[in-house]
């Protein structure tokens, strides 16, 4: 249930912001990901932090490509991915809420694993609405983009029953950490956010899968921010 404190601002913002409209699906082929970074794995582990403040700079399409690949990219001829999955059931779906990304119009995009591409599902900048649905967390509103980790639980529970619920949450954690490490390796920052109103986020995005994480991402700003 939405709290009264959250309900009224959310209603107001739905009336004030431009309409977030469904659109004809448009496919954007992403650049091929780089498979060798400039930092060692140990350096990336050492420097990984949760970053909540970002510069106003736009993200580049090649940076989005790296982040999508880290989340769910294919790494084996048979379809194996960057993140492990119980029984290779792969319940996770990755979405991108783009606000300030070169080469992408503001809107909602779905990552297509098989072709390493994005499909635009809807147009319009929903960062402020998404921020309100996440208890007014400014990192989502200010970041140039937010990666949404969602899941179709039935893909895993269909094989493993109730135990599969645990496996899906485990997999979401693997994906989130991959995004953290990839962001650090290419000079970006992110934070894993789990505090949000589930129904509001799904309604804003107009998706059926369950949303598990919101991960705003951008160039790091060091304005007195504490990191974890």
C-alpha positions in Angstrom: 0.0 0.0 0.0 1.3 3.5 -0.8 1.7 5.7 2.2 -0.1 9.1 2.3 3.2 10.8 2.4 4.1 9.3 -1.0 0.7 9.2 -2.6 0.0 12.9 -3.0 3.4 13.9 -4.6 3.1 10.9 -7.0 -0.4 12.0 -8.1 0.9 15.5 -8.6 3.8 14.5 -10.7 1.7 12.3 -12.9 -0.4 15.4 -13.8 2.6 17.8 -14.2 5.1 15.7 -16.2 5.0 15.1 -19.9 3.1 11.9 -20.9 5.1 8.7 -20.9 3.6 7.0 -23.9 3.8 3.6 -25.4 5.7 3.7 -28.7 6.3 1.7 -31.8 9.1 -0.6 -30.9 12.4 0.6 -32.3 15.6 -1.5 -32.1 19.0 0.1 -31.4 22.0 -2.2 -32.0 24.6 -1.6 -29.3 28.3 -1.3 -30.0 30.2 -4.5 -29.5 31.4 -4.6 -25.9 35.1 -4.3 -25.1 36.4 -7.5 -23.6 39.6 -6.2 -22.1 39.6 -3.3 -19.6 42.2 -0.7 -18.5 42.0 -1.7 -14.8 42.8 -5.0 -13.3 40.0 -7.0 -11.6 41.6 -6.4 -8.2 41.7 -2.7 -8.8 38.0 -2.7 -9.6 37.2 -4.7 -6.5 39.2 -2.4 -4.3 37.5 0.8 -5.6 33.9 -0.4 -5.9 31.6 1.8 -3.9 27.9 2.8 -3.9 27.8 6.2 -5.6 24.7 8.4 -5.3 25.8 11.7 -6.7 26.5 12.1 -10.5 27.7 14.8 -12.8 25.4 16.3 -15.4 27.4 14.7 -18.3 25.6 12.4 -20.7 26.4 8.7 -20.9 27.7 7.3 -24.1 26.2 4.4 -26.0 29.4 2.4 -25.7 29.2 2.8 -21.9 25.6 1.5 -22.0 26.8 -1.4 -24.1 29.4 -2.4 -21.5 26.8 -2.2 -18.7 24.2 -4.3 -20.5 26.9 -6.8 -21.4 28.0 -7.0 -17.8 24.5 -7.6 -16.6 23.4 -10.3 -19.0 25.7 -10.5 -22.0 26.2 -13.9 -23.8 29.6 -15.4 -23.2 29.3 -18.9 -24.6 28.1 -20.4 -27.9 25.3 -22.3 -26.1 24.0 -19.1 -24.5 25.8 -18.9 -21.2 25.8 -15.4 -19.8 28.0 -13.1 -17.6 25.8 -13.9 -14.6 25.2 -17.4 -13.3 21.6 -18.7 -13.3 20.1 -21.8 -11.6 19.6 -24.4 -14.3 20.3 -21.7 -17.0 16.7 -20.6 -16.6 17.6 -17.0 -16.8 14.7 -15.3 -15.2 16.3 -11.8 -15.2 15.2 -9.1 -17.6 17.2 -5.8 -17.9 15.6 -2.5 -18.7 17.2 0.9 -19.2 15.5 4.2 -18.2 17.3 6.7 -20.4 17.2 10.4 -19.6 20.5 11.8 -20.9 22.2 9.2 -23.1 23.9 10.2 -26.4 22.2 8.3 -29.2 19.1 7.4 -27.2 15.9 9.4 -26.9 14.5 9.7 -23.3 12.4 6.7 -22.6 12.2 3.0 -21.5 14.3 0.4 -23.2 14.5 -3.4 -22.9 17.8 -5.2 -23.3 17.6 -8.0 -25.8 20.3 -10.5 -24.8 20.4 -12.5 -28.0 21.2 -9.5 -30.3 22.9 -7.2 -27.8 20.5 -4.5 -28.6 17.9 -2.2 -27.0 14.3 -2.1 -27.9 12.5 1.1 -27.1 9.3 0.2 -25.3 8.0 3.8 -24.5 9.1 7.4 -24.9 9.4 10.2 -22.5 11.6 11.1 -19.5 10.3 9.2 -16.4 13.2 9.7 -14.1 11.3 12.1 -11.8 8.3 9.8 -11.6 10.6 6.8 -10.9 12.4 8.8 -8.2 9.1 9.5 -6.4 8.2 5.8 -6.6 11.6 5.1 -5.0 10.7 7.2 -1.9 12.0 10.5 -3.5 15.6 9.2 -3.9 17.3 12.0 -5.9 20.0 9.7 -7.4 17.4 8.2 -9.7 16.1 11.7 -10.8 19.6 13.1 -11.3 21.4 10.2 -12.9 21.5 10.2 -16.7 20.1 6.7 -16.7 18.8 3.9 -14.4 19.2 0.2 -15.0 16.2 -1.8 -13.9 16.7 -5.4 -12.9 13.4 -7.3 -13.1 12.6 -11.0 -13.1 10.1 -13.4 -14.4 10.0 -15.8 -11.5 8.0 -18.6 -13.2 11.0 -19.4 -15.5 12.9 -20.7 -12.4 10.1 -21.8 -10.1 8.6 -23.8 -13.0 11.7 -26.1 -12.7 12.6 -25.7 -9.0 9.2 -24.9 -7.3 9.2 -22.6 -4.3 13.0 -23.0 -3.9 13.4 -21.2 -7.2 12.3 -18.0 -5.6 15.5 -18.0 -3.6 17.5 -18.7 -6.8 16.0 -15.7 -8.6 17.0 -13.3 -5.8 20.5 -14.8 -5.8 20.8 -14.2 -9.5 19.6 -10.6 -9.2 22.5 -10.1 -6.7 25.0 -11.5 -9.2 23.7 -9.2 -11.9 23.8 -6.2 -9.6 27.4 -6.8 -8.6 28.4 -7.2 -12.2 27.0 -3.8 -13.0 28.8 -2.3 -10.0 32.1 -3.7 -11.1 31.7 -2.8 -14.8 30.7 0.8 -13.8 33.8 1.2 -11.8 36.0 -0.3 -14.5 34.8 2.4 -17.0 34.9 5.3 -14.7 31.2 5.4 -13.7 29.3 5.1 -10.5 26.1 3.3 -9.5 24.1 2.3 -6.4 21.8 -0.7 -5.9 18.4 0.6 -4.7 15.8 -1.7 -3.3 13.6 0.8 -1.5 10.7 1.6 -3.8 7.0 1.0 -4.2 6.7 -2.2 -6.3 3.3 -1.5 -7.9 4.1 2.1 -8.7 7.4 1.2 -10.5 5.6 -1.5 -12.5 2.8 0.9 -13.4 5.2 3.6 -14.4 7.2 1.2 -16.6 4.1 -0.7 -17.8 5.8 -4.1 -17.4 4.6 -7.4 -15.9 7.9 -8.7 -14.4 8.7 -8.1 -10.8 11.3 -5.3 -10.3 14.1 -6.2 -7.8 16.7 -3.4 -8.2 16.9 0.1 -9.5 20.5 1.1 -10.3 21.1 4.7 -11.3 24.3 5.2 -13.1 26.5 8.2 -14.2 29.8 9.9 -13.9 30.9 10.2 -10.3 30.5 13.5 -8.4 32.5 13.8 -5.2 30.5 16.6 -3.5 31.0 15.4 0.1 29.2 12.1 -0.5 29.7 9.2 1.8 30.0 5.8 0.0 29.4 2.3 1.1 
